[in-house]
């Protein structure tokens, strides 16, 4: 996965792939995306540098971008927001918006750029998102969400999915969730990613909304039983692979978030456990070494080192030298002119012997 194979995008939204990089997947291939394990879209976290790093740990896990609004795509710095490396596939773009026409235009751009899935955010409870009339507040408008899905599906040959909560505020009965899912499914959505918590649109911060409302896995399990023809992915609170395996007995897939970011080496065992038991887990030191060409390429494009190394701080969690690794990167990656030598020096802080 060489940094020289980076995808570039011009302002006309055309993807330019370097020799040797495969073209976008066909619609048939996209419908067959394996969704058993995915990493959640996380604002300020799952940017392109994070995703490239995570891909070195797992070949099969479905990765999601940060949420990108339709306004940013249609009127903002599209090149910066949507650029990615082909190595990141399978890769889904999460959109924020509530205007069917703008969502359809944005979805078409994403499909032209080769994204494997278009996901609509109907789960974020932040005030900023609500003011733009998208995110979790859209759970109160299932007909509008269905119209948005239908508009996107009429435009692209990629799966259009919805990430949602189990309810909002006092609209949290199971019947209301069933009404929402059923109506949106009529708009053409066959894949729902369900965060197993309700969201309070007032009174709780986004962080509190990820922690305070109780997890209700039983609700998501029941939803799968009642909508057997839909693909139901469970999200929320999962921290290890045993929990993932248990949830896969009840739903079609599992999405993990903060656990994968704070302890990324968790993903190293995903492929051997759920896809290819013969594949060995990657060595942490080798992962960093494999990342160096990408980091070097990005540095030559003017990208500061700390924008990439900030995603690596948790790689050596719970092994000897982890604190020294974090400290060295934190103290040196921001320095003017910092380059790959900083990463190599940080790696020397962690004994390789005895470390997977």
FILO-425149 format. One line per 2 residues: number of its first residue (from 1); their letters; for each residue z, y, x of C-alpha. Coordinates in nm, 3 decimals, always signed. Layout:
BEGIN
NUM = A = Z,Y,X | ...
***
This chain:
BEGIN
1 = XX = +0.000,+0.000,+0.000 | -0.125,+0.267,+0.231
3 = XX = -0.074,+0.636,+0.170 | -0.444,+0.684,+0.240
5 = XX = -0.524,+0.529,-0.097 | -0.367,+0.812,-0.294
7 = XX = -0.521,+0.899,-0.627 | -0.642,+1.258,-0.648
9 = XX = -0.709,+1.453,-0.964 | -0.913,+1.765,-1.012
11 = XX = -0.864,+2.021,-1.285 | -1.132,+1.856,-1.498
13 = XX = -0.901,+1.554,-1.522 | -1.134,+1.321,-1.336
15 = XX = -0.982,+1.045,-1.129 | -1.131,+0.996,-0.783
17 = XX = -1.050,+0.658,-0.637 | -1.097,+0.582,-0.274
19 = XX = -1.300,+0.278,-0.163 | -1.117,-0.047,-0.221
21 = XX = -0.907,+0.081,-0.511 | -0.976,-0.093,-0.840
23 = XX = -1.092,+0.103,-1.141 | -0.878,+0.143,-1.453
25 = XX = -0.789,-0.170,-1.644 | -0.984,-0.265,-1.953
27 = XX = -0.832,-0.223,-2.297 | -0.789,-0.600,-2.323
29 = XX = -0.593,-0.610,-1.999 | -0.376,-0.321,-2.112
31 = XX = -0.286,-0.493,-2.437 | -0.162,-0.780,-2.224
33 = XX = +0.082,-0.574,-2.018 | +0.387,-0.783,-1.939
35 = XX = +0.681,-0.586,-2.076 | +0.966,-0.820,-2.000
37 = XX = +1.119,-0.569,-1.757 | +1.047,-0.198,-1.726
39 = XX = +1.208,+0.107,-1.569 | +1.280,+0.392,-1.807
41 = XX = +1.126,+0.739,-1.793 | +1.398,+0.961,-1.644
43 = XX = +1.362,+1.336,-1.607 | +1.389,+1.458,-1.246
45 = XX = +1.411,+1.098,-1.126 | +1.103,+0.884,-1.194
47 = XX = +0.849,+1.110,-1.026 | +0.556,+0.971,-0.829
49 = XX = +0.756,+0.934,-0.506 | +1.029,+0.738,-0.682
51 = XX = +0.774,+0.514,-0.851 | +0.589,+0.437,-0.527
53 = XX = +0.920,+0.341,-0.367 | +1.021,+0.120,-0.660
55 = XX = +0.684,-0.053,-0.651 | +0.767,-0.174,-0.299
57 = XX = +1.061,-0.359,-0.454 | +0.885,-0.510,-0.756
59 = XX = +0.519,-0.582,-0.816 | +0.538,-0.663,-1.188
61 = XX = +0.796,-0.431,-1.345 | +0.633,-0.175,-1.574
63 = XX = +0.707,+0.179,-1.452 | +0.719,+0.499,-1.658
65 = XX = +0.666,+0.858,-1.558 | +0.904,+1.136,-1.638
67 = XX = +0.833,+1.289,-1.976 | +0.542,+1.534,-1.955
69 = XX = +0.483,+1.772,-2.245 | +0.143,+1.818,-2.403
71 = XX = +0.162,+2.189,-2.329 | +0.211,+2.122,-1.960
73 = XX = -0.088,+1.888,-1.953 | -0.323,+2.107,-2.154
75 = XX = -0.220,+2.445,-2.015 | -0.022,+2.377,-1.699
77 = XX = -0.061,+2.229,-1.351 | -0.223,+1.904,-1.459
79 = XX = -0.310,+1.800,-1.107 | +0.050,+1.812,-0.990
81 = XX = +0.197,+1.657,-1.304 | -0.035,+1.361,-1.347
83 = XX = -0.124,+1.261,-0.990 | -0.015,+0.915,-0.884
85 = XX = -0.096,+0.641,-0.635 | -0.294,+0.339,-0.761
87 = XX = -0.021,+0.116,-0.617 | +0.207,+0.233,-0.899
89 = XX = +0.026,+0.022,-1.161 | +0.128,-0.102,-1.410
91 = XX = +0.216,+0.256,-1.504 | +0.286,+0.429,-1.835
93 = XX = +0.281,+0.801,-1.909 | +0.549,+0.934,-2.141
95 = XX = +0.439,+1.231,-2.351 | +0.652,+1.489,-2.526
97 = XX = +0.501,+1.663,-2.825 | +0.460,+1.663,-3.201
99 = XX = +0.112,+1.802,-3.263 | -0.128,+1.513,-3.332
101 = XX = -0.430,+1.701,-3.197 | -0.259,+1.800,-2.871
103 = XX = -0.116,+1.453,-2.827 | -0.460,+1.299,-2.878
105 = XX = -0.614,+1.533,-2.618 | -0.335,+1.458,-2.372
107 = XX = -0.362,+1.085,-2.432 | -0.735,+1.095,-2.368
109 = XX = -0.677,+1.271,-2.034 | -0.416,+1.011,-1.941
111 = XX = -0.651,+0.726,-2.029 | -0.931,+0.879,-1.823
113 = XX = -0.691,+0.894,-1.530 | -0.615,+0.526,-1.561
115 = XX = -0.264,+0.520,-1.705 | -0.196,+0.178,-1.858
117 = XX = +0.003,+0.296,-2.159 | +0.078,+0.616,-2.349
119 = XX = +0.437,+0.647,-2.469 | +0.566,+0.904,-2.718
121 = XX = +0.917,+1.036,-2.663 | +1.118,+1.013,-2.986
123 = XX = +1.452,+0.963,-2.814 | +1.548,+1.264,-2.603
125 = XX = +1.827,+1.468,-2.770 | +1.833,+1.779,-2.548
127 = XX = +1.835,+2.127,-2.705 | +1.525,+2.224,-2.504
129 = XX = +1.331,+1.929,-2.639 | +1.446,+1.993,-2.995
131 = XX = +1.335,+2.356,-2.973 | +0.985,+2.226,-2.903
133 = XX = +1.010,+1.996,-3.205 | +0.986,+1.671,-3.018
135 = XX = +1.217,+1.404,-2.887 | +1.488,+1.244,-3.101
137 = XX = +1.463,+1.505,-3.376 | +1.129,+1.345,-3.471
139 = XX = +1.320,+1.047,-3.609 | +1.372,+1.266,-3.916
141 = XX = +0.993,+1.292,-3.958 | +0.850,+0.939,-3.953
143 = XX = +0.528,+1.044,-4.127 | +0.459,+1.300,-3.856
145 = XX = +0.528,+1.043,-3.585 | +0.292,+0.801,-3.758
147 = XX = +0.024,+1.072,-3.767 | +0.077,+1.140,-3.396
149 = XX = +0.042,+0.770,-3.313 | -0.268,+0.736,-3.530
151 = XX = -0.431,+1.036,-3.363 | -0.370,+0.897,-3.016
153 = XX = -0.482,+0.546,-3.105 | -0.806,+0.686,-3.249
155 = XX = -0.872,+0.851,-2.913 | -0.777,+0.596,-2.648
157 = XX = -0.817,+0.225,-2.582 | -0.468,+0.199,-2.432
159 = XX = -0.147,+0.087,-2.600 | +0.034,+0.375,-2.770
161 = XX = +0.406,+0.308,-2.782 | +0.714,+0.489,-2.912
163 = XX = +1.053,+0.520,-2.742 | +1.325,+0.595,-2.995
165 = XX = +1.694,+0.569,-3.078 | +1.860,+0.362,-3.350
167 = XX = +1.937,+0.681,-3.542 | +2.029,+1.049,-3.525
169 = XX = +2.332,+1.239,-3.652 | +2.422,+1.107,-3.997
171 = XX = +2.079,+0.945,-4.042 | +2.195,+0.626,-3.875
173 = XX = +2.185,+0.354,-4.136 | +1.987,+0.040,-4.066
175 = XX = +1.773,+0.106,-4.373 | +1.672,+0.445,-4.231
177 = XX = +1.579,+0.283,-3.899 | +1.370,+0.023,-4.083
179 = XX = +1.197,+0.298,-4.279 | +1.118,+0.486,-3.957
181 = XX = +0.983,+0.181,-3.771 | +0.785,+0.060,-4.071
183 = XX = +0.621,+0.395,-4.130 | +0.533,+0.447,-3.763
185 = XX = +0.397,+0.093,-3.745 | +0.163,+0.185,-4.031
187 = XX = +0.029,+0.457,-3.802 | -0.071,+0.187,-3.554
189 = XX = +0.229,+0.154,-3.322 | +0.295,-0.209,-3.237
191 = XX = +0.541,-0.155,-2.951 | +0.880,+0.014,-2.988
193 = XX = +1.126,+0.080,-2.707 | +1.464,+0.121,-2.872
195 = XX = +1.760,+0.284,-2.699 | +2.047,+0.098,-2.863
197 = XX = +2.251,+0.413,-2.926 | +2.225,+0.678,-3.192
199 = XX = +2.181,+1.038,-3.078 | +2.384,+1.338,-3.183
201 = XX = +2.151,+1.637,-3.186 | +2.444,+1.879,-3.192
203 = XX = +2.779,+1.855,-3.019 | +2.682,+1.625,-2.733
205 = XX = +2.491,+1.694,-2.413 | +2.205,+1.465,-2.307
207 = XX = +2.442,+1.303,-2.055 | +2.708,+1.249,-2.322
209 = XX = +2.440,+1.106,-2.553 | +2.375,+0.839,-2.290
211 = XX = +2.742,+0.741,-2.276 | +2.947,+0.830,-2.584
213 = XX = +2.761,+0.682,-2.884 | +2.841,+0.309,-2.879
215 = XX = +2.576,+0.059,-2.780 | +2.456,-0.149,-3.074
217 = XX = +2.246,-0.430,-2.931 | +2.295,-0.615,-3.258
219 = XX = +2.089,-0.350,-3.437 | +1.796,-0.395,-3.199
221 = XX = +1.820,-0.774,-3.231 | +1.814,-0.744,-3.608
223 = XX = +1.515,-0.513,-3.588 | +1.325,-0.777,-3.392
225 = XX = +1.414,-1.043,-3.648 | +1.291,-0.822,-3.931
227 = XX = +0.972,-0.710,-3.753 | +0.860,-1.030,-3.583
229 = XX = +0.502,-0.908,-3.540 | +0.611,-0.599,-3.346
231 = XX = +0.700,-0.586,-2.978 | +1.061,-0.467,-2.952
233 = XX = +1.197,-0.356,-2.615 | +1.572,-0.298,-2.574
235 = XX = +1.703,-0.007,-2.366 | +2.053,+0.113,-2.287
237 = XX = +2.350,+0.021,-2.071 | +2.208,-0.278,-1.883
239 = XX = +2.322,-0.304,-1.522 | +2.234,-0.651,-1.389
241 = XX = +1.978,-0.928,-1.420 | +2.209,-1.167,-1.603
243 = XX = +2.238,-0.910,-1.882 | +1.861,-0.873,-1.884
245 = XX = +1.812,-1.250,-1.909 | +2.055,-1.266,-2.200
247 = XX = +1.880,-0.986,-2.389 | +1.540,-1.150,-2.339
249 = XX = +1.665,-1.428,-2.563 | +1.664,-1.181,-2.852
251 = XX = +1.391,-0.923,-2.780 | +1.049,-0.906,-2.618
253 = XX = +1.149,-0.696,-2.320 | +1.421,-0.493,-2.157
255 = XX = +1.408,-0.141,-2.014 | +1.661,-0.039,-1.749
257 = XX = +1.732,+0.317,-1.644 | +2.014,+0.457,-1.434
259 = XX = +2.107,+0.118,-1.286 | +1.759,+0.086,-1.134
261 = XX = +1.778,+0.435,-0.986 | +2.133,+0.427,-0.855
263 = XX = +2.098,+0.072,-0.719 | +1.722,+0.024,-0.671
265 = XX = +1.759,-0.300,-0.480 | +1.849,-0.452,-0.816
267 = XX = +1.473,-0.462,-0.873 | +1.410,-0.673,-0.564
269 = XX = +1.518,-0.986,-0.749 | +1.326,-0.911,-1.070
271 = XX = +0.996,-1.065,-0.958 | +1.148,-1.388,-0.817
273 = XX = +1.365,-1.433,-1.126 | +1.129,-1.343,-1.409
275 = XX = +0.777,-1.383,-1.267 | +0.750,-1.581,-0.945
277 = XX = +1.044,-1.791,-0.834 | +0.872,-1.871,-0.504
279 = XX = +0.843,-1.509,-0.401 | +1.118,-1.404,-0.156
281 = XX = +1.316,-1.086,-0.212 | +1.191,-0.801,+0.009
283 = XX = +1.411,-0.699,+0.300 | +1.560,-0.350,+0.260
285 = XX = +1.465,-0.246,+0.612 | +1.110,-0.370,+0.560
287 = XX = +1.085,-0.169,+0.239 | +1.168,+0.150,+0.428
289 = XX = +0.920,+0.064,+0.702 | +0.651,-0.003,+0.442
291 = XX = +0.720,+0.337,+0.290 | +0.666,+0.528,+0.615
293 = XX = +0.282,+0.560,+0.591 | +0.317,+0.702,+0.240
295 = XX = +0.583,+0.949,+0.352 | +0.371,+1.053,+0.650
297 = XX = +0.068,+1.112,+0.425 | +0.271,+1.322,+0.181
299 = XX = +0.423,+1.526,+0.463 | +0.073,+1.610,+0.584
301 = XX = -0.006,+1.733,+0.232 | +0.288,+1.974,+0.254
303 = XX = +0.544,+1.769,+0.061 | +0.899,+1.821,+0.194
305 = XX = +1.076,+1.509,+0.316 | +1.382,+1.547,+0.094
307 = XX = +1.166,+1.531,-0.220 | +1.098,+1.168,-0.126
309 = XX = +1.418,+1.059,+0.049 | +1.640,+1.169,-0.242
311 = XX = +1.520,+0.858,-0.427 | +1.626,+0.626,-0.144
313 = XX = +1.996,+0.708,-0.123 | +2.106,+0.404,-0.323
315 = XX = +1.888,+0.147,-0.145 | +2.171,+0.008,+0.072
317 = XX = +2.440,+0.023,-0.195 | +2.733,-0.212,-0.123
319 = XX = +2.618,-0.318,+0.223 | +2.766,-0.216,+0.561
321 = XX = +2.624,+0.116,+0.673 | +2.536,+0.241,+0.324
323 = XX = +2.753,+0.551,+0.355 | +2.608,+0.638,+0.697
325 = XX = +2.255,+0.594,+0.556 | +2.324,+0.831,+0.267
327 = XX = +2.498,+1.085,+0.487 | +2.224,+1.091,+0.750
329 = XX = +1.950,+1.144,+0.493 | +2.150,+1.404,+0.302
331 = XX = +2.227,+1.604,+0.615 | +1.887,+1.586,+0.783
333 = XX = +1.605,+1.544,+0.529 | +1.630,+1.911,+0.422
335 = XX = +1.591,+2.045,+0.776 | +1.272,+2.242,+0.854
337 = XX = +1.008,+2.015,+0.999 | +1.192,+1.696,+0.903
339 = XX = +0.960,+1.397,+0.924 | +0.949,+1.020,+0.931
341 = XX = +1.170,+1.020,+1.242 | +1.458,+1.114,+1.012
343 = XX = +1.399,+0.803,+0.802 | +1.376,+0.585,+1.111
345 = XX = +1.700,+0.730,+1.249 | +1.872,+0.683,+0.913
347 = XX = +1.760,+0.321,+0.912 | +1.931,+0.267,+1.247
349 = XX = +2.261,+0.358,+1.079 | +2.245,+0.029,+0.886
351 = XX = +2.283,-0.302,+1.074 | +1.982,-0.519,+0.998
353 = XX = +2.149,-0.846,+1.086 | +2.306,-1.000,+0.780
355 = XX = +2.133,-0.754,+0.547 | +1.869,-0.878,+0.305
***
